[in-house]
Amino acid sequence: MNSILENLLKRMISASDQRLVVPFYHKVSDAKQSFEKDLYIPRKVIDFKNDITVLSTFYNPISMQEFIEISKLKEKPKKNYFHITFDDGLSNFYKIVAPILLEKKIPATVFVNSDFVDNKALFYRYKASLLYQVYEKSSKKEKTKFYDFFEEDKAIREKLFAINFNNKEVLDSLANEIKFSFDEYLQTEKPYLSSAQIEELIAMGFTIGAHSKSHPLYSDISFEAQINQTKECVDWLVKKFHLDYKVFSFPFTDLEVSKEFFTTLMNEKVIEASFGTSGIKKDKFDTNFQRLFFEIGNENAENYLLKEYFKYFLKIPFQKNTMPRN
């Protein structure tokens, strides 16, 4: 980045008062895409390393515990800080990401779904992605099984990715119909972290957070289910791994999550901090923080941060730079 743009970004960070930045990823990989294909593109290793360099140029890396302490201060921080996070609790973090972060001495948090730890089950969107890959590779004759199942001879991709948390059993029925075993895939590929790997990561200094039990879109489920998904995941992690902190990231997004949800969690002391996915934005609840999606294809981190801060300032006149809560 040239000096003019570098100075511009520094001034924008300072003027915005958004000095706590939380990038989030799912996976870092140079390999051919697998279960996440059609959902997101993992950050390439060289790009991830460059992200760390850029972030370290403009912000100071801090641990989740430091992040929580800084966020509790009444005064806004005078320095810039960043904390890297990864969602979905994928084993890729243990194999690829952790060694990079350890070498560069960068703290990070992995948010896991308690139902998926030890590869006990698979996120329904990953199931849809795998089934679509089977469809793409199928012969014309084999594709008829998909058409018969949906009673339609087109738009199979749209059908699969339209399935949501509340009717996710459809994916299991289709898998049975085409003789595809999610259990076999889980045991062969092991996409998720094991309990032993999580314990090792904790010993390395990484923090582990909750990402709900089974990754629903919270606006698709009842208030009671939202509370249960959050509380049961947090409680399971604290008990199993003897955690002395409670942090949570929303699966998908925290859009349309009510004030009552946050108030309930705060009153019952379920979590110390929670994280959404809406970029650089303020929140009406001082324990909830928005994160920056960093799986940005070929874009470099410098340009991405500049654009995100520009967007933040452009939203101010329209009062769109704060998360809406009902």
Contacts in CASP RR format, 6 or more apart in sequence:
PFRMAT RR
TARGET T0000
AUTHOR 0000-0000-0000
METHOD contacts of the structure
MODEL  1
MNSILENLLKRMISASDQRLVVPFYHKVSDAKQSFEKDLYIPRKVIDFKN
DITVLSTFYNPISMQEFIEISKLKEKPKKNYFHITFDDGLSNFYKIVAPI
LLEKKIPATVFVNSDFVDNKALFYRYKASLLYQVYEKSSKKEKTKFYDFF
EEDKAIREKLFAINFNNKEVLDSLANEIKFSFDEYLQTEKPYLSSAQIEE
LIAMGFTIGAHSKSHPLYSDISFEAQINQTKECVDWLVKKFHLDYKVFSF
PFTDLEVSKEFFTTLMNEKVIEASFGTSGIKKDKFDTNFQRLFFEIGNEN
AENYLLKEYFKYFLKIPFQKNTMPRN
1 9 0 8 1.000
1 54 0 8 1.000
1 302 0 8 1.000
5 302 0 8 1.000
5 306 0 8 1.000
6 57 0 8 1.000
6 302 0 8 1.000
8 306 0 8 1.000
9 58 0 8 1.000
9 302 0 8 1.000
9 305 0 8 1.000
9 306 0 8 1.000
9 309 0 8 1.000
10 58 0 8 1.000
12 306 0 8 1.000
12 309 0 8 1.000
12 310 0 8 1.000
12 313 0 8 1.000
13 19 0 8 1.000
13 58 0 8 1.000
13 80 0 8 1.000
13 309 0 8 1.000
15 313 0 8 1.000
16 280 0 8 1.000
16 309 0 8 1.000
16 312 0 8 1.000
16 313 0 8 1.000
17 76 0 8 1.000
18 280 0 8 1.000
18 282 0 8 1.000
18 309 0 8 1.000
18 312 0 8 1.000
19 59 0 8 1.000
19 76 0 8 1.000
19 77 0 8 1.000
19 78 0 8 1.000
19 79 0 8 1.000
19 80 0 8 1.000
19 81 0 8 1.000
20 67 0 8 1.000
20 70 0 8 1.000
20 71 0 8 1.000
20 77 0 8 1.000
20 81 0 8 1.000
20 82 0 8 1.000
20 83 0 8 1.000
20 289 0 8 1.000
21 55 0 8 1.000
21 59 0 8 1.000
21 80 0 8 1.000
21 81 0 8 1.000
21 82 0 8 1.000
21 83 0 8 1.000
21 280 0 8 1.000
21 292 0 8 1.000
22 67 0 8 1.000
22 82 0 8 1.000
22 83 0 8 1.000
22 84 0 8 1.000
22 85 0 8 1.000
22 275 0 8 1.000
22 289 0 8 1.000
22 290 0 8 1.000
22 291 0 8 1.000
22 292 0 8 1.000
23 51 0 8 1.000
23 55 0 8 1.000
23 82 0 8 1.000
23 84 0 8 1.000
23 85 0 8 1.000
23 291 0 8 1.000
23 292 0 8 1.000
23 294 0 8 1.000
24 84 0 8 1.000
24 85 0 8 1.000
24 86 0 8 1.000
24 87 0 8 1.000
24 249 0 8 1.000
24 275 0 8 1.000
24 277 0 8 1.000
24 291 0 8 1.000
24 292 0 8 1.000
24 293 0 8 1.000
24 294 0 8 1.000
25 42 0 8 1.000
25 43 0 8 1.000
25 48 0 8 1.000
25 84 0 8 1.000
25 85 0 8 1.000
25 86 0 8 1.000
25 87 0 8 1.000
25 97 0 8 1.000
25 294 0 8 1.000
25 295 0 8 1.000
26 36 0 8 1.000
26 40 0 8 1.000
26 42 0 8 1.000
26 86 0 8 1.000
26 87 0 8 1.000
26 88 0 8 1.000
26 90 0 8 1.000
26 295 0 8 1.000
27 36 0 8 1.000
27 40 0 8 1.000
27 42 0 8 1.000
27 43 0 8 1.000
27 86 0 8 1.000
27 90 0 8 1.000
27 92 0 8 1.000
27 93 0 8 1.000
27 295 0 8 1.000
28 42 0 8 1.000
28 43 0 8 1.000
28 44 0 8 1.000
28 45 0 8 1.000
28 48 0 8 1.000
28 92 0 8 1.000
28 96 0 8 1.000
28 97 0 8 1.000
28 100 0 8 1.000
29 42 0 8 1.000
29 43 0 8 1.000
29 44 0 8 1.000
29 45 0 8 1.000
29 92 0 8 1.000
29 96 0 8 1.000
30 44 0 8 1.000
30 45 0 8 1.000
33 41 0 8 1.000
33 42 0 8 1.000
34 189 0 8 1.000
34 191 0 8 1.000
35 122 0 8 1.000
35 126 0 8 1.000
35 129 0 8 1.000
35 130 0 8 1.000
35 185 0 8 1.000
35 189 0 8 1.000
35 191 0 8 1.000
36 42 0 8 1.000
36 126 0 8 1.000
36 129 0 8 1.000
37 129 0 8 1.000
37 132 0 8 1.000
37 133 0 8 1.000
38 129 0 8 1.000
38 132 0 8 1.000
38 157 0 8 1.000
38 161 0 8 1.000
39 125 0 8 1.000
39 126 0 8 1.000
39 129 0 8 1.000
40 295 0 8 1.000
41 295 0 8 1.000
41 297 0 8 1.000
42 92 0 8 1.000
42 295 0 8 1.000
43 51 0 8 1.000
43 294 0 8 1.000
43 295 0 8 1.000
43 296 0 8 1.000
43 297 0 8 1.000
45 96 0 8 1.000
45 100 0 8 1.000
47 297 0 8 1.000
47 298 0 8 1.000
47 300 0 8 1.000
47 301 0 8 1.000
48 97 0 8 1.000
48 100 0 8 1.000
49 100 0 8 1.000
49 104 0 8 1.000
50 300 0 8 1.000
50 301 0 8 1.000
51 294 0 8 1.000
51 301 0 8 1.000
52 84 0 8 1.000
52 100 0 8 1.000
52 101 0 8 1.000
52 104 0 8 1.000
52 106 0 8 1.000
54 300 0 8 1.000
54 301 0 8 1.000
54 302 0 8 1.000
54 305 0 8 1.000
55 61 0 8 1.000
55 82 0 8 1.000
55 84 0 8 1.000
55 301 0 8 1.000
56 104 0 8 1.000
56 106 0 8 1.000
58 80 0 8 1.000
58 305 0 8 1.000
59 80 0 8 1.000
59 81 0 8 1.000
59 82 0 8 1.000
60 79 0 8 1.000
60 80 0 8 1.000
60 81 0 8 1.000
60 82 0 8 1.000
61 81 0 8 1.000
61 82 0 8 1.000
61 83 0 8 1.000
61 84 0 8 1.000
61 105 0 8 1.000
61 106 0 8 1.000
61 107 0 8 1.000
62 70 0 8 1.000
62 81 0 8 1.000
62 82 0 8 1.000
62 83 0 8 1.000
62 107 0 8 1.000
63 83 0 8 1.000
63 107 0 8 1.000
63 205 0 8 1.000
63 207 0 8 1.000
64 83 0 8 1.000
64 107 0 8 1.000
64 109 0 8 1.000
64 207 0 8 1.000
64 245 0 8 1.000
64 247 0 8 1.000
64 273 0 8 1.000
65 207 0 8 1.000
65 245 0 8 1.000
66 81 0 8 1.000
66 107 0 8 1.000
67 81 0 8 1.000
67 83 0 8 1.000
67 273 0 8 1.000
68 245 0 8 1.000
68 247 0 8 1.000
68 272 0 8 1.000
68 273 0 8 1.000
70 77 0 8 1.000
70 81 0 8 1.000
71 273 0 8 1.000
71 286 0 8 1.000
71 287 0 8 1.000
71 289 0 8 1.000
83 107 0 8 1.000
83 108 0 8 1.000
83 109 0 8 1.000
84 101 0 8 1.000
84 106 0 8 1.000
84 107 0 8 1.000
84 108 0 8 1.000
84 109 0 8 1.000
85 108 0 8 1.000
85 109 0 8 1.000
85 110 0 8 1.000
85 111 0 8 1.000
85 249 0 8 1.000
85 275 0 8 1.000
85 291 0 8 1.000
86 93 0 8 1.000
86 97 0 8 1.000
86 108 0 8 1.000
86 109 0 8 1.000
86 110 0 8 1.000
86 111 0 8 1.000
87 111 0 8 1.000
87 211 0 8 1.000
87 249 0 8 1.000
87 251 0 8 1.000
88 111 0 8 1.000
88 112 0 8 1.000
88 113 0 8 1.000
88 116 0 8 1.000
88 123 0 8 1.000
88 192 0 8 1.000
88 211 0 8 1.000
88 215 0 8 1.000
89 110 0 8 1.000
89 111 0 8 1.000
89 112 0 8 1.000
89 113 0 8 1.000
89 116 0 8 1.000
89 117 0 8 1.000
89 192 0 8 1.000
89 193 0 8 1.000
89 211 0 8 1.000
90 191 0 8 1.000
90 192 0 8 1.000
90 193 0 8 1.000
91 190 0 8 1.000
91 191 0 8 1.000
91 192 0 8 1.000
91 193 0 8 1.000
91 194 0 8 1.000
91 197 0 8 1.000
92 191 0 8 1.000
93 110 0 8 1.000
93 193 0 8 1.000
93 201 0 8 1.000
94 193 0 8 1.000
94 197 0 8 1.000
94 200 0 8 1.000
94 201 0 8 1.000
97 108 0 8 1.000
98 201 0 8 1.000
98 204 0 8 1.000
98 206 0 8 1.000
101 107 0 8 1.000
101 108 0 8 1.000
101 206 0 8 1.000
102 204 0 8 1.000
107 205 0 8 1.000
107 206 0 8 1.000
107 207 0 8 1.000
108 206 0 8 1.000
108 207 0 8 1.000
109 206 0 8 1.000
109 207 0 8 1.000
109 208 0 8 1.000
109 209 0 8 1.000
109 247 0 8 1.000
110 193 0 8 1.000
110 198 0 8 1.000
110 201 0 8 1.000
110 206 0 8 1.000
110 207 0 8 1.000
110 208 0 8 1.000
110 209 0 8 1.000
111 208 0 8 1.000
111 209 0 8 1.000
111 210 0 8 1.000
111 211 0 8 1.000
111 247 0 8 1.000
111 248 0 8 1.000
111 249 0 8 1.000
111 275 0 8 1.000
112 192 0 8 1.000
112 193 0 8 1.000
112 198 0 8 1.000
112 208 0 8 1.000
112 209 0 8 1.000
112 210 0 8 1.000
112 211 0 8 1.000
112 237 0 8 1.000
113 123 0 8 1.000
113 211 0 8 1.000
113 212 0 8 1.000
113 213 0 8 1.000
113 214 0 8 1.000
113 215 0 8 1.000
113 233 0 8 1.000
113 251 0 8 1.000
114 210 0 8 1.000
114 213 0 8 1.000
114 232 0 8 1.000
114 233 0 8 1.000
114 236 0 8 1.000
114 237 0 8 1.000
115 121 0 8 1.000
115 213 0 8 1.000
115 214 0 8 1.000
116 122 0 8 1.000
116 123 0 8 1.000
116 192 0 8 1.000
116 214 0 8 1.000
116 215 0 8 1.000
117 192 0 8 1.000
117 193 0 8 1.000
117 194 0 8 1.000
117 195 0 8 1.000
117 198 0 8 1.000
118 192 0 8 1.000
118 194 0 8 1.000
118 195 0 8 1.000
119 186 0 8 1.000
119 187 0 8 1.000
119 190 0 8 1.000
119 191 0 8 1.000
119 192 0 8 1.000
119 194 0 8 1.000
120 186 0 8 1.000
121 186 0 8 1.000
121 214 0 8 1.000
122 182 0 8 1.000
122 185 0 8 1.000
122 186 0 8 1.000
122 191 0 8 1.000
123 214 0 8 1.000
123 215 0 8 1.000
124 163 0 8 1.000
124 164 0 8 1.000
124 165 0 8 1.000
124 168 0 8 1.000
124 171 0 8 1.000
124 215 0 8 1.000
125 161 0 8 1.000
125 215 0 8 1.000
126 191 0 8 1.000
127 168 0 8 1.000
127 171 0 8 1.000
127 172 0 8 1.000
127 175 0 8 1.000
127 182 0 8 1.000
128 160 0 8 1.000
128 161 0 8 1.000
128 163 0 8 1.000
128 171 0 8 1.000
130 180 0 8 1.000
130 182 0 8 1.000
130 185 0 8 1.000
131 160 0 8 1.000
131 171 0 8 1.000
131 174 0 8 1.000
131 175 0 8 1.000
131 178 0 8 1.000
131 180 0 8 1.000
132 156 0 8 1.000
132 157 0 8 1.000
132 160 0 8 1.000
132 161 0 8 1.000
134 178 0 8 1.000
134 180 0 8 1.000
135 143 0 8 1.000
135 146 0 8 1.000
135 156 0 8 1.000
135 157 0 8 1.000
135 160 0 8 1.000
138 145 0 8 1.000
138 146 0 8 1.000
142 178 0 8 1.000
143 156 0 8 1.000
145 177 0 8 1.000
145 178 0 8 1.000
146 156 0 8 1.000
146 174 0 8 1.000
146 178 0 8 1.000
147 153 0 8 1.000
147 156 0 8 1.000
149 173 0 8 1.000
149 174 0 8 1.000
149 177 0 8 1.000
150 156 0 8 1.000
150 159 0 8 1.000
152 159 0 8 1.000
160 171 0 8 1.000
163 170 0 8 1.000
163 171 0 8 1.000
164 217 0 8 1.000
164 220 0 8 1.000
165 214 0 8 1.000
165 215 0 8 1.000
165 216 0 8 1.000
165 217 0 8 1.000
165 220 0 8 1.000
165 221 0 8 1.000
166 220 0 8 1.000
166 221 0 8 1.000
172 182 0 8 1.000
175 181 0 8 1.000
175 182 0 8 1.000
186 192 0 8 1.000
193 201 0 8 1.000
195 240 0 8 1.000
198 208 0 8 1.000
198 241 0 8 1.000
199 241 0 8 1.000
201 208 0 8 1.000
202 208 0 8 1.000
202 241 0 8 1.000
207 245 0 8 1.000
207 247 0 8 1.000
208 237 0 8 1.000
208 241 0 8 1.000
208 243 0 8 1.000
209 234 0 8 1.000
209 237 0 8 1.000
209 243 0 8 1.000
209 247 0 8 1.000
209 248 0 8 1.000
209 249 0 8 1.000
210 230 0 8 1.000
210 233 0 8 1.000
210 234 0 8 1.000
210 237 0 8 1.000
210 246 0 8 1.000
210 247 0 8 1.000
210 248 0 8 1.000
210 249 0 8 1.000
210 271 0 8 1.000
211 233 0 8 1.000
211 248 0 8 1.000
211 249 0 8 1.000
211 251 0 8 1.000
212 218 0 8 1.000
212 229 0 8 1.000
212 230 0 8 1.000
212 233 0 8 1.000
212 248 0 8 1.000
212 250 0 8 1.000
212 251 0 8 1.000
213 228 0 8 1.000
213 229 0 8 1.000
213 232 0 8 1.000
213 233 0 8 1.000
214 229 0 8 1.000
215 251 0 8 1.000
215 252 0 8 1.000
216 225 0 8 1.000
216 229 0 8 1.000
216 251 0 8 1.000
217 251 0 8 1.000
217 252 0 8 1.000
217 253 0 8 1.000
218 226 0 8 1.000
218 229 0 8 1.000
218 250 0 8 1.000
218 251 0 8 1.000
218 252 0 8 1.000
218 253 0 8 1.000
218 254 0 8 1.000
218 256 0 8 1.000
218 257 0 8 1.000
218 261 0 8 1.000
219 253 0 8 1.000
219 255 0 8 1.000
219 256 0 8 1.000
219 257 0 8 1.000
221 229 0 8 1.000
223 258 0 8 1.000
223 260 0 8 1.000
223 261 0 8 1.000
226 257 0 8 1.000
226 261 0 8 1.000
227 261 0 8 1.000
227 264 0 8 1.000
227 265 0 8 1.000
230 248 0 8 1.000
230 265 0 8 1.000
230 270 0 8 1.000
230 271 0 8 1.000
231 265 0 8 1.000
231 268 0 8 1.000
231 270 0 8 1.000
233 248 0 8 1.000
234 246 0 8 1.000
234 248 0 8 1.000
234 270 0 8 1.000
234 271 0 8 1.000
237 243 0 8 1.000
238 246 0 8 1.000
245 272 0 8 1.000
246 269 0 8 1.000
246 270 0 8 1.000
246 271 0 8 1.000
246 272 0 8 1.000
247 271 0 8 1.000
247 272 0 8 1.000
247 273 0 8 1.000
247 274 0 8 1.000
247 275 0 8 1.000
248 270 0 8 1.000
248 271 0 8 1.000
248 273 0 8 1.000
248 274 0 8 1.000
248 275 0 8 1.000
249 274 0 8 1.000
249 275 0 8 1.000
249 276 0 8 1.000
249 277 0 8 1.000
249 291 0 8 1.000
250 257 0 8 1.000
250 274 0 8 1.000
250 275 0 8 1.000
250 276 0 8 1.000
250 277 0 8 1.000
252 277 0 8 1.000
253 276 0 8 1.000
253 277 0 8 1.000
253 278 0 8 1.000
254 274 0 8 1.000
254 276 0 8 1.000
254 277 0 8 1.000
254 278 0 8 1.000
254 288 0 8 1.000
254 323 0 8 1.000
255 278 0 8 1.000
255 323 0 8 1.000
256 326 0 8 1.000
257 325 0 8 1.000
258 325 0 8 1.000
258 326 0 8 1.000
259 284 0 8 1.000
259 285 0 8 1.000
259 325 0 8 1.000
259 326 0 8 1.000
262 274 0 8 1.000
262 285 0 8 1.000
262 287 0 8 1.000
262 288 0 8 1.000
262 325 0 8 1.000
264 270 0 8 1.000
265 271 0 8 1.000
265 274 0 8 1.000
266 285 0 8 1.000
266 287 0 8 1.000
271 287 0 8 1.000
272 287 0 8 1.000
273 287 0 8 1.000
273 288 0 8 1.000
273 289 0 8 1.000
274 287 0 8 1.000
274 288 0 8 1.000
274 289 0 8 1.000
275 288 0 8 1.000
275 289 0 8 1.000
275 290 0 8 1.000
275 291 0 8 1.000
276 288 0 8 1.000
276 289 0 8 1.000
276 290 0 8 1.000
276 291 0 8 1.000
277 290 0 8 1.000
277 291 0 8 1.000
277 293 0 8 1.000
278 290 0 8 1.000
278 291 0 8 1.000
278 323 0 8 1.000
279 290 0 8 1.000
279 291 0 8 1.000
279 292 0 8 1.000
279 293 0 8 1.000
279 308 0 8 1.000
280 290 0 8 1.000
280 292 0 8 1.000
280 308 0 8 1.000
280 309 0 8 1.000
280 311 0 8 1.000
280 312 0 8 1.000
280 321 0 8 1.000
281 290 0 8 1.000
281 312 0 8 1.000
281 315 0 8 1.000
281 321 0 8 1.000
281 322 0 8 1.000
281 323 0 8 1.000
282 290 0 8 1.000
282 321 0 8 1.000
282 322 0 8 1.000
282 323 0 8 1.000
283 289 0 8 1.000
283 290 0 8 1.000
283 322 0 8 1.000
283 323 0 8 1.000
284 322 0 8 1.000
284 323 0 8 1.000
284 325 0 8 1.000
285 325 0 8 1.000
288 323 0 8 1.000
290 323 0 8 1.000
292 304 0 8 1.000
292 305 0 8 1.000
292 308 0 8 1.000
294 301 0 8 1.000
294 304 0 8 1.000
296 304 0 8 1.000
312 321 0 8 1.000
315 321 0 8 1.000
END
